[in-house]
Amino acid sequence: MTEALTTTDGSSLDYLLAHVTAVCDQTIAEIERDSAAACAALQQSVDLKIRSVLQEAKQAERRRAQTQVNAARAAARGRLRQRRQAERADLLASLWPRLVEAVQERWQDADGRRDWTQMALTEAGDRLPVGHWSVRFDAASATQDWCEAVESWGRQVPGLSIALTPVAELGPGLRIVCGCAVLDATVSGLLSRRARVAGGLLHALGEGLNLDDGDKR
């Protein structure tokens, strides 16, 4: 059996090698442990970052999709609004001549003419100053009884004088003038605010419409 080599201090070379091996193994184990811990921490950080990026991407995609949905809804509402406006414009175009005709026919009816005149005179009494009134009318659309009724109404108002003034082609209704103040209760005067009248007409038909002020004449 070969005798084991010994160091000068008497230690066994085998013992020294075993000790060095043990120290190396321990160091390697510590390095591997530290490396594993570092890798685990790095992996966790990477996983968190990946989840954060994915979450942000999902949120961005959701916002983008919501923006597209909102834009599509707004465009659809716009198209629907335009279609309804076009339909209502067509409806008004077809109804307006009939409305004008119906208003003119009311003046031809004795009761309708009386109520129309009374309404105009009452409103004039509220809006026009008392003084000299020129009540203008179309002689072709008024009767003698109507003229006498207007004059009789004027005599009941203290300080008021009424002059009946026939105007050619004025049409149904009457126009009351006092200086620069005018109350136009002719067909054209009553229907002059087309947007307001049209809105009332469609509302009466159950449509409900807000017409643009630019349609006013």
C-alpha positions as CSV (number, residue, x, y, z in Angstrom):
1,M,0.0,0.0,0.0
2,T,1.4,3.4,-1.1
3,E,1.9,5.7,1.8
4,A,-0.1,9.0,1.6
5,L,1.9,12.1,0.8
6,T,2.0,14.6,3.7
7,T,2.5,18.4,3.8
8,T,5.4,20.0,5.6
9,D,3.0,20.9,8.4
10,G,2.1,17.3,8.8
11,S,-1.4,17.7,7.3
12,S,-2.7,15.0,4.9
13,L,-2.8,16.0,1.3
14,D,-6.0,14.0,0.9
15,Y,-7.5,16.0,3.7
16,L,-6.5,19.2,2.1
17,L,-8.0,18.2,-1.2
18,A,-11.2,17.1,0.5
19,H,-11.3,20.4,2.3
20,V,-10.8,22.4,-0.8
21,T,-13.4,20.3,-2.6
22,A,-15.9,20.9,0.2
23,V,-15.3,24.7,0.1
24,C,-15.7,24.7,-3.6
25,D,-18.9,22.7,-3.4
26,Q,-20.3,25.0,-0.8
27,T,-19.3,28.1,-2.8
28,I,-20.9,26.6,-5.9
29,A,-24.0,25.8,-3.9
30,E,-24.2,29.3,-2.6
31,I,-23.7,30.7,-6.1
32,E,-26.4,28.4,-7.5
33,R,-28.7,29.4,-4.7
34,D,-28.1,33.1,-5.1
35,S,-28.4,32.7,-8.9
36,A,-31.7,30.8,-8.5
37,A,-33.1,33.5,-6.2
38,A,-31.9,36.2,-8.6
39,C,-33.4,34.3,-11.6
40,A,-36.7,33.8,-9.7
41,A,-36.8,37.6,-8.8
42,L,-36.0,38.5,-12.4
43,Q,-38.7,36.1,-13.7
44,Q,-41.2,37.6,-11.3
45,S,-40.3,41.1,-12.5
46,V,-40.6,40.0,-16.1
47,D,-43.9,38.3,-15.4
48,L,-45.2,41.5,-13.7
49,K,-44.0,43.6,-16.6
50,I,-45.6,41.3,-19.2
51,R,-48.9,41.4,-17.3
52,S,-48.7,45.2,-17.1
53,V,-48.0,45.5,-20.8
54,L,-50.8,43.1,-21.6
55,Q,-53.2,45.0,-19.3
56,E,-52.3,48.3,-20.9
57,A,-52.6,46.8,-24.3
58,K,-56.1,45.4,-23.4
59,Q,-57.1,48.8,-22.0
60,A,-55.8,50.6,-25.1
61,E,-57.7,48.2,-27.3
62,R,-60.8,48.6,-25.3
63,R,-60.6,52.4,-25.5
64,R,-59.9,52.2,-29.2
65,A,-62.9,49.9,-29.7
66,Q,-65.1,52.1,-27.5
67,T,-64.0,55.1,-29.6
68,Q,-65.0,53.3,-32.8
69,V,-68.3,52.3,-31.3
70,N,-69.1,55.8,-30.2
71,A,-68.1,57.2,-33.6
72,A,-70.3,54.6,-35.3
73,R,-73.2,55.5,-33.0
74,A,-72.8,59.2,-33.6
75,A,-72.6,58.6,-37.4
76,A,-75.8,56.5,-37.3
77,R,-77.6,59.1,-35.2
78,G,-76.5,61.7,-37.7
79,R,-77.8,59.7,-40.7
80,L,-81.0,59.0,-38.9
81,R,-81.5,62.7,-38.0
82,Q,-80.8,63.7,-41.6
83,R,-83.3,61.2,-42.9
84,R,-86.0,62.3,-40.5
85,Q,-85.3,66.0,-41.4
86,A,-85.6,65.1,-45.1
87,E,-88.9,63.2,-44.4
88,R,-90.3,66.1,-42.4
89,A,-89.2,68.6,-45.0
90,D,-91.0,66.5,-47.7
91,L,-94.1,66.3,-45.4
92,L,-94.1,70.0,-44.9
93,A,-93.7,70.7,-48.6
94,S,-96.8,68.6,-49.2
95,L,-98.8,70.0,-46.3
96,W,-98.0,73.7,-46.6
97,P,-100.2,74.5,-49.6
98,R,-103.0,72.7,-47.9
99,L,-102.5,74.7,-44.8
100,V,-102.5,78.0,-46.7
101,E,-105.7,76.9,-48.4
102,A,-107.3,75.9,-45.1
103,V,-106.5,79.3,-43.6
104,Q,-107.9,81.1,-46.6
105,E,-111.1,79.0,-46.4
106,R,-111.6,80.0,-42.8
107,W,-111.8,83.6,-43.8
108,Q,-114.5,82.8,-46.3
109,D,-116.6,81.3,-43.5
110,A,-118.7,84.0,-41.7
111,D,-118.0,82.6,-38.2
112,G,-114.3,82.0,-39.0
113,R,-114.0,85.6,-40.4
114,R,-115.6,87.0,-37.3
115,D,-113.4,85.0,-34.9
116,W,-110.3,85.9,-36.9
117,T,-111.1,89.6,-36.9
118,Q,-111.9,89.6,-33.2
119,M,-108.6,87.9,-32.4
120,A,-106.7,90.5,-34.5
121,L,-108.5,93.5,-33.0
122,T,-108.0,92.2,-29.5
123,E,-104.3,91.6,-30.1
124,A,-103.9,95.0,-31.7
125,G,-105.5,96.5,-28.6
126,D,-102.8,94.9,-26.5
127,R,-99.9,95.7,-28.7
128,L,-100.7,98.9,-30.6
129,P,-101.1,102.4,-29.1
130,V,-104.6,103.9,-28.9
131,G,-105.0,106.6,-31.5
132,H,-105.7,106.4,-35.2
133,W,-105.7,103.0,-36.7
134,S,-105.7,102.2,-40.4
135,V,-107.4,98.8,-40.8
136,R,-106.5,97.6,-44.2
137,F,-108.4,94.8,-46.0
138,D,-109.1,93.4,-49.4
139,A,-112.4,94.7,-50.6
140,A,-112.9,91.5,-52.6
141,S,-112.7,89.4,-49.4
142,A,-114.8,91.5,-47.0
143,T,-118.5,92.2,-46.6
144,Q,-120.4,95.3,-45.6
145,D,-121.4,93.6,-42.3
146,W,-117.8,92.9,-41.6
147,C,-116.8,96.6,-42.1
148,E,-119.6,97.8,-39.8
149,A,-118.5,95.3,-37.1
150,V,-115.0,96.6,-37.2
151,E,-116.1,100.2,-36.9
152,S,-118.5,99.2,-34.1
153,W,-115.6,97.6,-32.2
154,G,-113.5,100.7,-32.6
155,R,-116.2,103.0,-31.2
156,Q,-116.2,101.0,-28.0
157,V,-112.5,101.8,-27.3
158,P,-112.0,105.4,-25.8
159,G,-109.6,107.5,-27.8
160,L,-109.5,105.1,-30.8
161,S,-110.5,106.0,-34.3
162,I,-110.5,103.5,-37.1
163,A,-110.3,104.1,-40.8
164,L,-111.1,101.2,-43.1
165,T,-108.7,101.2,-46.0
166,P,-109.2,98.8,-48.9
167,V,-106.0,97.4,-50.4
168,A,-106.0,95.6,-53.7
169,E,-104.9,91.9,-53.6
170,L,-104.3,92.0,-49.9
171,G,-106.1,88.7,-49.6
172,P,-108.0,87.2,-46.7
173,G,-107.4,88.8,-43.3
174,L,-106.6,92.3,-42.2
175,R,-103.6,94.5,-41.5
176,I,-103.8,97.1,-38.7
177,V,-101.4,100.0,-38.9
178,C,-100.8,102.7,-36.2
179,G,-97.9,105.0,-37.2
180,C,-94.9,102.7,-37.6
181,A,-96.5,99.9,-35.6
182,V,-98.1,97.1,-37.7
183,L,-100.1,94.0,-36.8
184,D,-100.4,91.8,-39.8
185,A,-103.3,89.4,-39.5
186,T,-103.4,88.5,-43.2
187,V,-102.8,85.0,-44.4
188,S,-99.2,85.9,-45.4
189,G,-98.6,87.7,-42.2
190,L,-99.9,84.9,-40.0
191,L,-97.8,82.3,-41.9
192,S,-94.7,84.5,-42.3
193,R,-92.9,82.8,-39.5
194,R,-92.8,79.6,-41.4
195,A,-90.6,77.7,-38.9
196,R,-92.9,78.4,-36.0
197,V,-96.0,77.5,-37.9
198,A,-94.4,74.4,-39.4
199,G,-93.2,73.3,-36.0
200,G,-96.8,73.7,-34.6
201,L,-98.2,71.8,-37.6
202,L,-95.9,68.9,-37.2
203,H,-96.4,68.8,-33.4
204,A,-100.1,68.7,-34.0
205,L,-99.5,65.7,-36.3
206,G,-97.5,64.0,-33.5
207,E,-94.1,64.5,-35.2
208,G,-92.5,67.1,-32.9
209,L,-89.8,69.0,-34.8
210,N,-87.3,71.8,-34.0
211,L,-86.8,73.6,-37.2
212,D,-83.7,75.7,-37.9
213,D,-84.2,79.4,-37.5
214,G,-82.7,79.8,-41.0
215,D,-86.0,78.6,-42.4
216,K,-87.8,81.6,-41.0
217,R,-88.9,84.2,-43.6
